[in-house]
Amino acid sequence: MSDNNQKKEITRYSDEDLAFFENMINEKLEEARQQLDDLKDQLRELNNSGDENRAGTFDDGASNWQREHLSKLAARQQKFIRNLEYALIRIKNKTYGICSATGKLIGKERLMLVPHATKTVEGKHSTQGQEKKKEKPKFFKE
């Protein structure tokens, strides 16, 4: 019975846990920034490869697809980096790991897999229903 009371009293992660998550996130940030640099290098190479000789050919279409694909990957990587940076701010504020929807602690297992998570699985599911209601066109009756 006292174990249940102790679990309910935990409202944030300990400083040791936060330090662990901070180190993990910093490692992931370094790796993500390197991947972003690699994507940017690939885009630069593709843009400087002298495509003007192949204009209107199949190769030109493939190059355009490749550019778009690399651009999307780079944008996704930038968003991931931004989310990791926000997670570091939450660590500094000692709010890291607290669900923005339920106020409960996000499980360590989830944070290990998704270090920038801001919601528990339960909180994510509860807010998804609300978001879908917002997306419904106004001419539909509820």
N, C-alpha and C positions, 0 to 999 in steps of 0.2 A: 504494500500500500504506500509506503514512503517513497518507493521508487517512482510510482506514478506522479506523486506530488513533486518530486525533484525534476522530473522530465517537464512538467508544466511550467516550472519556475524558470527554465532556461529560455531567455528571450533574445539572446545574441550569442555569437560564437566567442570563445575565449580569445585573448590576445595571441596566444600560441597558435590557435587554429587560424586566426586571421593572418598571422605571419606566414604560416604554411601556404595558405591560399595566395597570398601576395607573391611569394616566390614562384609558385606554380604559374600564376598569371603572367608574371614578368618573363618566364621562360617561353610561354606560349606567344606573348607579344613579340619577343625577339624573333621567334620562328615565323610568325605571321608577317612581320615587317620584311624579313628576308624573302619570303614567298612573293610578297607584293612587289619588291624590287625586281625579282626574277620575271614576274609578269610584265612589268613596265619595260624591262630590257627586251623581252620577246616582242612586245608591241613596237618598240623603237626599231628593232631589226626588220620587222615586217613592213613598217612604214618606209624604211630606207632601202628596201630591196629592189627598187627599180621596176615597179609594176607597170610603168607606162608602156613597156614593150609588149605586155600581155593584155592590154585593154580589150574588153569584149570577149575574151576567151573563157574557157572553163576554169583555167587557173586564176583568172581575175575574180570569178565568183567564189572560188574556194578561199582566196585571200581575204575577200570581204567577210566571208563567214568566219574565218579564223580571227580577224580583227574584232568582229563583234563578240565572238566567244571570249577572247582574251579580255576585252573591255568589261564584259559582264563579270568574269572571274575577278578582275581587279576591283571592280566596284563592290562586289561581295566581300572581298578580303578587307577593303577599307572599312566597311561596315562592321566586320568582325573585330578589327583593331579598335575602332571607336567604342564598341561594346565592352571590350576588355579594359580600355582606359576608364570607362565609366565604372566598371567593377572595382578598379583600384581606388577610385574616389570613394566608393561605398565602403571599402576596407578602411580607408583613412577616417571616414565618418563613423565607423563601427556599426554600419547598417548593413554590411554585406551578409548575404545569406538569409535575410528576412524577407518573406514573401510580401510583395506590394499589394496583393489582393486579400490575403488572409491574415497577415501579421505573424504567421507561424514560421519556424525555421525551415529553410530548404534543406533537405537531406544532403549529407556530405557526398553520398554516392552521386547524386544529381549534379552537385557543384563540381565534382571531379570530371564528369562527362561534359557538362555545359557550364564552364566557370563564370560565364556572364549572365547566368539565369537570374531573373528577378522574381520568379514565381515558383511555387511548388507545383507539382503536377495537378493537384487538386485546384489550386488557384488559377492555373492556366485554363483548365477545363471550365471552371465557373465563369471566367471572363470571356471565353470564346463564344458562349451562348449570347452574351450581351453584345458582342461585336457583330455577330450575325444579324441580330435584330436591327442594329444601326444601318447595316448594308441594304436592308430590304427597301425596295422602291416605295415611294409614298402612296402610289395608287393601289397597293395591295392592302386589303383590310386585315387587321390582326384578329 
